Amino acid sequence: MKVLVDEQLEGMVILLRSAGFEIVSVKDTYPGEADEKLVLIAQKEGLVFVTEDTRAADVARFHNVARAL
């Protein structure tokens, strides 16, 4: 599974990689990108976007790509 990890959850990157997930780090790959762009990147590339940012989650719901946990 490919996962896009938002900047505020950067501490999870090593843990998720060690568990076998393919990680794309927002901090390393898309620093400072707008929430909407990150959601669209995740949608286009088939990534699961992991975030604590409620605004980013709202954008994902708007684009019909969100799943609440």
NUZA-582388 format. One line per field, with one value per residue: residue in one letter; residue number from 0; x negated, y negated, z negated of N, C-alpha, C in turn. Coordinates in steps of 0.001 Angstrom, whole numbers. Layout:
% residues N
resn A,...
resi NUM,...
n.c1 X,...
n.c2 Y,...
n.c3 Z,...
ca.c1 X,...
ca.c2 Y,...
ca.c3 Z,...
c.c1 X,...
c.c2 Y,...
c.c3 Z,...
END
This chain:
% residues 69
resn M,K,V,L,V,D,E,Q,L,E,G,M,V,I,L,L,R,S,A,G,F,E,I,V,S,V,K,D,T,Y,P,G,E,A,D,E,K,L,V,L,I,A,Q,K,E,G,L,V,F,V,T,E,D,T,R,A,A,D,V,A,R,F,H,N,V,A,R,A,L
resi 0,1,2,3,4,5,6,7,8,9,10,11,12,13,14,15,16,17,18,19,20,21,22,23,24,25,26,27,28,29,30,31,32,33,34,35,36,37,38,39,40,41,42,43,44,45,46,47,48,49,50,51,52,53,54,55,56,57,58,59,60,61,62,63,64,65,66,67,68
n.c1 -840,-528,-1311,-604,-2007,-1145,-2634,-2461,-2453,-4895,-6569,-5609,-6581,-8960,-8103,-5876,-7185,-8864,-6947,-6309,-4975,-4781,-6017,-5261,-6482,-5092,-6556,-9135,-8695,-6602,-6736,-5015,-2869,474,3495,5564,4122,2510,4464,5463,3147,2810,5155,4792,2437,3116,2726,2982,3972,2737,3577,3856,5018,7844,8867,7661,8844,11520,11309,10630,12993,14721,13763,14490,12797,12274,12021,13268,11709
n.c2 1169,-2203,-5212,-8567,-10696,-13274,-16408,-16941,-14446,-13295,-11809,-9243,-8079,-6417,-4251,-3298,-2637,-585,1279,2111,480,-1591,-4718,-8132,-11111,-14126,-16234,-15767,-15518,-17166,-19785,-22306,-22399,-23122,-22024,-21124,-20509,-18402,-16465,-16011,-15001,-12629,-11315,-11091,-9531,-7249,-7050,-6570,-9088,-10240,-12143,-14563,-16907,-18745,-20473,-19606,-17101,-17855,-18938,-16619,-15151,-16780,-16312,-13759,-11671,-10825,-8892,-8298,-7625
n.c3 0,824,-753,-1502,-3654,-5757,-6806,-9636,-10723,-10412,-12057,-11882,-9602,-9547,-11106,-9585,-7187,-8108,-8609,-6146,-4352,-1456,-1431,-856,-1701,-2691,-3739,-2676,93,1060,-239,-2001,-243,833,-770,975,3312,2380,1805,4379,5611,4151,4927,7729,7884,6564,3806,262,-1774,-4707,-7410,-10071,-9833,-9822,-7931,-5529,-5442,-5050,-2480,-1094,-1460,-1,2571,2779,1893,-632,-3631,-6731,-9836
ca.c1 0,-1270,-733,-1095,-1969,-1174,-3775,-2323,-2598,-6198,-7133,-5091,-7197,-9861,-7267,-5113,-8128,-9312,-5809,-6175,-4244,-5548,-5671,-5626,-6438,-4782,-7684,-10260,-8343,-5685,-6690,-4272,-1791,1834,4273,6270,3162,2124,5583,5500,1982,3135,6180,4206,1403,3626,2131,3803,3474,2881,3439,4659,5490,9265,9112,7299,9885,12693,11018,10720,14417,15268,13351,14989,11684,12000,12568,13068,11254
ca.c2 0,-3461,-6158,-9942,-11100,-14724,-16924,-16864,-13043,-12874,-10817,-7922,-7610,-5281,-3145,-2760,-1989,680,2200,2550,-466,-2491,-6036,-9396,-12104,-15489,-17082,-15574,-15535,-18267,-20693,-23553,-22345,-23358,-20818,-20657,-19878,-17118,-15542,-15654,-14141,-11313,-10721,-10770,-8509,-6093,-7039,-6821,-10314,-10190,-13492,-14974,-18233,-18674,-21200,-18691,-16069,-18471,-19018,-15249,-14817,-17559,-15630,-12385,-10723,-10666,-7835,-8641,-6535
ca.c3 0,898,-1701,-1531,-5062,-5900,-7563,-11090,-11119,-9889,-12955,-11531,-8358,-9802,-11576,-8460,-6262,-8701,-8538,-4763,-3517,-597,-1960,-233,-2767,-2246,-4154,-1766,1507,1389,-1391,-1871,755,357,-1056,2173,4215,1793,2008,5801,5854,3591,5781,9036,7766,5828,2475,-909,-2380,-6153,-7950,-11224,-9462,-9503,-6678,-4445,-5408,-4422,-1043,-582,-1374,1110,3812,2675,1746,-2069,-4457,-8133,-10710
c.c1 -889,-541,-1410,-909,-2145,-2263,-3645,-2457,-3933,-6848,-6677,-5811,-8057,-9059,-6501,-6019,-8579,-8194,-5515,-5386,-5210,-5089,-6157,-5417,-6146,-5966,-8840,-9918,-7502,-5609,-5904,-3144,-433,2565,4939,5316,2728,3215,5633,4319,2275,4146,5584,3241,1846,3021,3203,3187,3786,2585,4257,5327,6960,9611,8782,8345,11158,12511,11145,12178,15073,14965,13730,13865,11382,12672,12273,12622,11681
c.c2 -1236,-4522,-7510,-10442,-12610,-15147,-16760,-15432,-12452,-11796,-9396,-7299,-6373,-4057,-2486,-2067,-637,1728,2622,1636,-1275,-3909,-7158,-10440,-13478,-16399,-16982,-15840,-16736,-19290,-21965,-23546,-22550,-22031,-20262,-19955,-18505,-16071,-15085,-14761,-12725,-10597,-10247,-9587,-7275,-5930,-7194,-8031,-10285,-11580,-13643,-16310,-18160,-19426,-20314,-17588,-16607,-18573,-17627,-14813,-15534,-16875,-14158,-11349,-10434,-9444,-8215,-7412,-6802
c.c3 0,77,-1569,-2960,-5161,-6887,-9080,-11617,-10662,-10756,-12651,-10335,-8591,-10226,-10420,-7443,-6816,-8700,-7098,-3849,-2664,-931,-1059,-1326,-2179,-2557,-3162,-301,1921,255,-1086,-863,88,180,201,3139,3683,1988,3459,6194,5365,4480,7103,8952,6974,4447,1403,-1607,-3873,-6707,-9215,-10949,-9028,-8224,-5472,-4312,-4762,-2912,-414,-462,-208,2448,3812,2609,270,-2646,-5902,-8909,-12124
END
